[in-house]
Structure formats: C-alpha cells, structure tokens
Amino acid sequence: MLRAGLAGFALGVTAVSGSTFVLARSEAGTLNGSVVIATILLAFTIGLWAGAPEAARETIRLRQRWLSAAAACAVAGAFATTSTLYQQFYPGPWWRVGGLIVAVALPVYTLGLLTPHLLNWAERWLDRDEVDLGPWGGLGPVVIGGFTSVAAGALLAGFLLLPILTPGSLLVSASLLLLVPHLLRDPALGPAREREIHRTVTPYGSLRVADILYPGERQPERRLYLNGEEESGQLVRSGAPTLAYIAASETWLAETTKPGASYLFLGGGAYTLPRRIAERDPRAELTVVELDPEVTRIASRYFGLKPQHRVTTVHGDARSFLDHEGFGPFNRIYVDVYAGRESLPYSLVTREAAGALARKLGADGIAAVNLIGNLMGEERRQIWSVVRTFAEVFPEVVVYTHLGRDFPDRQNLLLALAHEPDRQLPHRAGYFEAWRRDEWPSLDGTTVFTDLRSPEPATEHAAPTAQKTG
C-alpha cells in the first residue's frame, strides 16, 4: 500500500511539474495543454503495456524499475533546471519538443513501466494467505490508494509547491521520493502455495489441475496431476514447460528435426510438447494418442491447446495404435505413457512393441522414450531391461541422463532410437547428457521383455504342480 502511494504521488508531482515547465517555455501555438495531456496519457499507456507481466517481460526486477523511474525523474529535473538557468542558449521549437519528451514523457513512461509489476507484487503479498480473493479482492485497496495518491501529488504540486519551487527542483524531489522504497524492508512474502482450479474422476483415473503461486515476480506454474502424481507442468503466462525432461525433449527435437516433419506422440498429458512444436513449426503434422478424452479437454481448457495448433488426437490405447496399420510412417515418435505410477505399461516395453514402433517410424526417423528409473543399485535391472529390449530391435540406441550416470536415486532418462547404425545424434538433449551404447555398463541380471513367454522346462528339483483355484 505504501509503495503504491509513493508511486502514485510521484506520478502526480511529475506530471504537473513537467507540464508546467514545458508550457512556461512554449510560445503561443507551439505547445498547448491538450498536447501535454495527450503526451502524458500516451507515455503512461505505453509504459503500462511494456511493463505488463502478460507480455512475459519479467527479466527486470521490481527494484530495478524503481531505480529507472527515479533516474528518469532526476534527468527530467536536471534538464528543467539547466533550461531555466540558460534558456537563452536553447531557442527554437525543437528544443521545446525535446523538453516535452525528456521532462514529461520519459518520467511518466518509466512510472507506467513500474505500475504493472508493482500491482503484481502487491497482489501476491496481499493474497499470500488466502485461497482466492478474485480479480480485485487483493488489489482494490492498492488501486484506490494509487489513484488517490496521484490526485494528492498533482494538487499539492500545482497549488502549494510550484508557487514557491521550480519545476526542476520538484522533479528532483520526486526522484528522491522514488528512492524511499529502497530504504524499506520488504515484508516476508511466505512460501509458494497451491491453488486447485479443477478436479475430476474419469473411468481411467483421477485428474487434478492446480496453480503453484510463488512469492515475488516469478510466474505461476500450472500442473496436471494424474492419480495423485504430477504428469505435466508449464508456466501460466509463457506456456514454457517446467518439467526438465519436456524442456530437454523440446530442445532435442528442435535440433534433430526439419520443418514440416510428422510427429506421433504416445501419451498426451497436458499437450505441452506438441503445442510447443506446433508454435515453433506451423507446418508440422502432429498426432497424439491419448487414452482419456478428459485429458484432452483439460489441455484445451487449462493448458493452452488451440484448434490452430492442428493437433490430431486419437483416443485409445497406445499399443493398439502401434499395431494398427492405418497411420504412419512418422518422422518422429515420442513415447510418454504414464498413469501416475512412474513406469511405462509393460505392453509398451516388450520386444514386439518395439518392433511395432519401428514399423511406424520412417526409414530416417528417430524415436524417443521417456523413462523413469534408477541407474544404481538393484533397481537398475528394471531400467536396463527396458533399454536392452529396445536395443534388440533398434541398431542405434542412446540413453540421455538428467542427473548423471552415478546419481543414486530415480531420475528421468530419454531413450533415443534410430534405424540407422551410428546415427549422429546430439551429445546433449538440453541439460541431459548422452550415454552411448559402447559406454553402457554390463547388463548382467537383465532380461528381454516379450509379449508371451514360454513356460520354463521343469527339473527334477522343481517339478511343476497344478493347483485348483477358485
């Protein structure tokens, strides 16, 4: 509230002081009050637009915007003061137009640039302990206080201060006023919190959408949970993925794929990766196989999927799609099928499934599989059995690790597959490091998964027995 008041008060003082200076130095007909007012409104509007968080321009911190506004007011004050003292050296209309830009437009623009970020900061602070205050619940006092402060600053400058002070000194005073927030200690904004915005249960599982609201200027994150586990995440305003393996996959696909390629995604999630590819390459042909139609509806409603992305969705089982002969071949295939259990369905990691995937892949195509597993300890047998199974079918296999080969816990892995031996694949996928086939550890204790397994022969030490059940 105090920061909004300071900014509003400085805006009122600056607008009146700068206008008085410009009009006092203008000859009749050169500049008039309507031109000055139009300049103030235009500069502030442009500043609001340029500083709006929705424009994704969040690289400049709020503190830096305070400093830029203070510096602009100081420059305006210095310009007004020197022009007043040495006005005989600055004749002509162009100097007056320059005064309008420097003494009025520049400081008003920087204060407009500050305003959206100040409102965003205030909203997070006022709303930090509430579930949902609505669009104006937390900002009402800030907005009202800001407008009141603008009026107070304008009235005080116009009726009390300008009769005894120069416009230049008032502009410099406004600059000093804008430095006050640096002397104030920022209140604790509290930890990040979650706000649920959708929940439903379908025949295939429970789905939940939630926003993670962070303190400060960081963008909120929107997440999709399937059966209680996070399946997808992206920034609310920019739409950028927040899961490391999705960001790595996006980079990897961009580096290895020409425009206009055909993609097959087994598993839709929030459609973050297909949507990002469609936005980068409007000519791409995108097909997504998703089991649950409600997931697709959620992606359209909450995660930015639009008809203009031209994504073809097939609702059904991913393995059945691979065995179907009506689609393909595809230049790129991406497998990311999970149901909140951090493991691919067994039917998608068998040798027969790998063969069906290979038949859907074009001759020069590349496939990628998102895996979750442990490369250390006894659990490594599970992840390396999957890798070994796909290596039975694809001559070229590369494992990309997120947290390194010696990381002791579970991590995401990107399994890259190609028909061509010695296919030159990137050494990195984003931050993921390539682990090529000739560098793999011994695969002792692993197995090749198959759809059907013949019963093992009986031995005299372990004769099979029949049991009646039911």
N, C-alpha and C positions, 0 to 999 in steps of 0.2 A: 504494500500500500504506500509506504513512504517513497519507494523508488519510482512508482508511477506518478506520485505527486511531484517529485523533483523533476522528472522528465517533462511533465505537463507544464509546470511552472516555467521551466527553461524555454519551452516552445513558445509560450505566450510572450515572454520577455523578448526572445529573439525575433519573433515575427514583428512585433511593434517597433522595436529598436531599429531593426534593419530597414523596415518600411519608412520610418521617419527619416533615416539617413538618406535613403535613395530619393525620396520625394523632395527633401530640402535641397538637394544638389541638382535637381532636374529643372530644366527650363520649361516654360509652358508648352504643352503639346508633345514634349519628348517622352515623358512617362507620366502616367496618372494613377490614381488609386486603384482603378479596375485592373490595370496591367499588373500592379504589385500583388493584389489579392489573387489574381489568376496564377501568378508565379508561385505564390505560397501554396495554393491548393495543388498545383501540378507537381511541385517538388515533393510535397509530403505524400501524395498519392504514389509517385514513382518509388519513393523510399519504402512505403508500405509494401508495395509489390515486390521490390527487390529483396526485402528482408523477411518475406513471409516464409515460415517453415515449410509450407506446402511446396515451395519452389525448390526444396531439397538443398538450399544454400545454408548448411549448418556447420561449415568449416571454421567460421569466425565465432569466437566465443562472445558471450554477452559482455564480459568485461572489456573486450577489445572494441565493442560497439560503443560503450560509454566513452572510451578514450577518443574514438574517432569523432563523436559528437562534440566532445569538449575541445578537441583540436580545431574542428571546423568553426566553432564559435570564437575561439581565440584568433584564428586567421581573419574572420569577419571583423572582429573588434579592432585588430591591428590595421586592417585596410581602411576602416571607417575613420580611425584616429589620424592616420597619416594623410588621408584625403582631406580631412578637415583642416589640418595644420598647413598643408602645402597644396591647397586646391588650385592656386594659380598655375601650377605646373601640370595639371591634368584637365585640360579643356576638351571639349568635344563630346558628341553623343555616345561614341563607342566606349568612352570611359564610364559614362553613366550606366550603360548596359552591363559593362563589366562589374560595376558596383552592385547592380541588381542580382547578378549571378553569385558574386562572392559574399556579399553581405546578407542576402536573403535566401537565395535558392540553396546554396551549399549547406548552411547550418540546418535549415528546415529539412532538407533531404536526409542528412545524417540522423536527425531525430526521428524521421519517418522510418529509416532503416532499423533503428533501435526498437521501435514500438512493438512489432510482432514478436520479437524474441523476448521482450520484457513481459508481454502478455502470456507467452508460452511458459516462461519461468514462473510467473505468478500463479498460473493455473495449476501447475504441478505442486507448488508449495501449499496453496490453499486447499488443494484436493488430495493431499497426501494421506489423510486418514479416513477418507470417505470412499464408498463403493462407486457411486455415480451421482454427481451433482448436476448432470445435464449440461447443455451448451453454455448457460450463463450462470449456473449456480455458484461457481467459484470466482468468476470474472466480474460479476456485477459490481461489487464494491470497488474493484480496481478501475474499471471503465468509468464509473461515475466520478471517482476521485480524480482520474486523469483529466476528464473534461472540466471539472471544477477548477483544477489547478491551472489549466490553460487560460481559462477566463480570469482567474485571480492574477496570473502573471501579466496578462495583457492590460488589465485595468490598473494594476499597480505601476507598471512601466509607463503607461500613457498619461495617467493623471497625477502621479506623485513623483516619479523618479526622473522622467525626461525634462521637466521644467528646471531641475537642478543639476542633472548629469548629462553628459554627452551620449549619443548612441554608441560610440565606440567603447566607452567605459562600461555601459550596460551589457554589451555583447561579451566583453571580457569577464564581467561578473557572472554572466550565465555560464561561461566556460568553467569558472571556478566552482560554480554550483554543481556542475555535472561531474566534478571530481569527488564530491562528497560520498557517493556510493562505495568508492574505494576505501573509505575510512570506516565503513560499516561492515560488521561481521555478518557473513551470510548465515542465515539460520539453517539448522540441520534439516535436510530435505527427507531424510528417512530412507529406508531400503526400497528396492524395487517391490512392486506388488502386482498381483494378478487380478484381472477383471474378466470374469466369464461373460461371453456375449452369445453363446449358443451351445445347446446340449440336446442330443437326441440318441435314441437307441434304434437300430435297424436290425433286420434279421441276421446281419453279418457282424455286428458288434456295436459297441458304444462309441459315439463320436462327440467331441467337445472342442469348441473354439474359444480361445482366451487371448486377451491382450496382456502383455507384460509391460507395465508402466515404470519407467526408470526415472530417478531424480535428475535434475539438471536439464540439459538440452538434448540428451540422447533420444533418438527416435523410439517410439513404442515398437514392440515386436508382437506380431500375431502368430499364434501357434495352433496347430491342429493335433489333437490327441486322439489316438485310436486305442480303445481298450486300456486307457489309463497311461499310455506311453506316448511321448512326443514323436510324431511322424513327420511333421513339416513345420517350418518357421520362416518368416520373412518380415522385413521392416515394413511398417504400416504405410509410410508415405512413399518411399522409393521403390518398394517391392523387391529389394535385393534379398537373396537368401541368407539366412542366419546359420544354417547347418553347414559345417565345414565341408562335408562330402558333396553337398549340392553345389557349393561355390567351386570346389575343385573340379567336379564333373563339367560344370559350365565352361570353365577355362579350358579343360582338356578337349571338349567337343569343339570349341571355337578354334582351337589350334590345329585340329586334325580334319576338319570338315569344310568343304567348299560350299558356297551359297547354293541354295536350291536343292539340297540333299533331302532324302526321305528318311524319316525317323520313326522308330517304333519304341514306345515306352510301355513296358510291362509293369503296371502299378502307377496309379495317377497321383496319389497323395493329394496335396493342395495344388497340383499342376504348376508348381513354381518353375521347375526346369523347362517344361515345354513352353510355358508362357514367355520365359526369358529368351528362349531360342527364337520364338515367333517374333518377338520385338526386335531382335538383332537381325534376323533374316526373314523378311516378309515372304520370300519365295519358298521357304522350307515347307515340306509336306509332313505333317505331324499326325501320328496315330497313337492314341493312348488306349490301353486295355485296362479297365478298372472294374473290379468285381462289384462294388457297391455303388449304385446310382446316386445315393445320397452324398457320397464323397464328391462327385462331380458337381452337384448342386451347391454344396458348400464352397467349392473352389470358385464358382461363378459369383456367389453372393458375398463372400468374405475375403477372397484372395486374388481378386483382380482378373480372373479369366473372362475374356470377352469374345463375342462372336467374331470380331475382326481378327482374332488370333488364328482362326481357321483350323482349329484342332478337331480331328475326327475321333470320337470316342466310341469304343466298343465295350459294352458292359458284359462281363463274363469272366470265365476262368482263364488265367494266363496260359497254362499248359495246353488247354483245349485250343486256344488260339494258335499256338505254335504248331499243333498237329493239323490245323485247318489249312486247306490248300488255296483258299480264295484270296489271300492277301500276300503281298511281297513280290519280289525281294526288296529289302530295305538297305540303305547305305549305312545306317547306324541303328543299333538296337541297344536299349538301356533297360536293365532289369533291376527293379527296386520294389519287390513284392514282400510286404510285411504285414502282420496283423497284430502288432503290439507285443511280439514275442522275441524280437531281435534275432530271428533266424528265418531264412527263406524256407518256403514249403518244400518238403522232401521231393515232391513231384517235379520241381524245377531244378534240382541239382543232381539228377541222375544222368548216366551216360546217354540214355535215349532222349532225355530232354535237351541235353547239349547238342545232340545230333539234329533234333528238330529246330533248335535255334540256329544252327549252322546252315540249314537249308533255307531259312528265312533271310539269311544275310547274303547280300550281294557278293560277287567274287572279290571285289576290292573293299568290302565293307569291314567295319570294326564294331565289335560288341563290347559292352561294359556291364559289369555286375557289381552292385553294392553289397558288400559282405560286412558282417559284424562278428568279430571273434577275437581270440587271444592267440598270439604267436608264441607264447611262452607257456611252460608247464604242460600238464596232461591235456588241457583243453585244446592245445594246438592241433591235436589229431583231428578234431572236427573241422577246423577251417582248412587244414591242408588236405583232408579227404575231398572237400569240395573242389579245391584247386586242382588236385590230381585227377579228379573225374573230368573236369573240363579240358585238362591237358591231354586226355585220351582222344579228344575229338579235334581240338584246335592246335595246329603246329606252333603258333606263336601265342604265348601267354605271358603277361606282365602283371605283377602284383604291385599296386601303389599303396604305400603305408602312410597313414596320417601322423602317427606319433612315434614312428621309428620301429626298427626291427626288434629292438630289445625292450620295448615298453612292456611292463609286466601285466597290465590289465587289458580289458577289452577295448577295441578301437574299430573305427571304420576302415575298411580296405576297399580299394577299387580294383576289380579284376578285369583286365583288358584282354580281348580275344580277337585273333585275326586268322584268316585262312592262309595267308602267305607266310612262309617261314622267314624269319629275320626281318619282319616288317619294322620299319623305322618308326617307332612310337616315341613320343616326348619323354625326356628324362624325368620330368616332373608333371604332375597334374595339380596346378595351383600350388599349395604347400605340401602336397602328397609326393613322396619320394618313390621312384621306380625301383622295383626289386625283380630283376630279370631272372629268367629260368635257370641260367647257368650259375646263379648265385644262391639258389634255394638250398636250405639245409636238407639233410636226409629225411625222406618221407617214410621211414620205418614206423609201423604201427597204424598206418592209414589204410584206407580201402577205397575202391572204386564203387560208387553208388550205382545201382541198376534198378529198373522198374520192378523186375521179378527176379528172385534168386532161387536157384535150385536147392532143395534140401541137402545138407551136408551128409556124406555117407556115414552110416553107423559103424562103430567099432565095438570090439568085444568088451571094452571097458565102459562104453557109453551107449548101450543098446537103447533105441527109441522105445518109448512106451506110449500107449494110447490111453487117453483119459476121457471119460464121458462127462460132458459139461451140460449145464442147464438142467 
